Amino acid sequence: MRLAFLSTVTDGFGAYRVKLEGDLTRHDVAVKVQERFKDLGGDTLDKLDKYVAHCDGVAHLVGEMCGAEEDRDQRRRQPP
């Protein structure tokens, strides 16, 4: 099974994300979106890092709006 991560800002691309998720999903392709993350603790950047590390592809739609801003601790985080 292939795994794809779809990254969009909900307010700007919510309707497009739903359509694109449906278009990309196949019997051998699962599409994951951030809104369905399970709350396992930790910060958003760590969750994204874990999800994307296992993906075969990432689609990121960029527009005029931005998503939620990370908190100060996440901004100071050093890459592994």
Stockholm file with secondary structure:
# STOCKHOLM 1.0

chainA/1-80         MRLAFLSTVTDGFGAYRVKLEGDLTRHDVAVKVQERFKDLGGDTLDKLDKYVAHCDGVAHLVGEMCGAEEDRDQRRRQPP
#=GR chainA/1-80 SS CEEEEEECCHHHHHHHHHHHHHHHCBTTEEEEEGGGCCCCSSCHHHHHHHHHHTCSEEEECCCSCCCCCCCHHHHHCCCC
#=GC SS_cons        CEEEEEECCHHHHHHHHHHHHHHHCBTTEEEEEGGGCCCCSSCHHHHHHHHHHTCSEEEECCCSCCCCCCCHHHHHCCCC
//
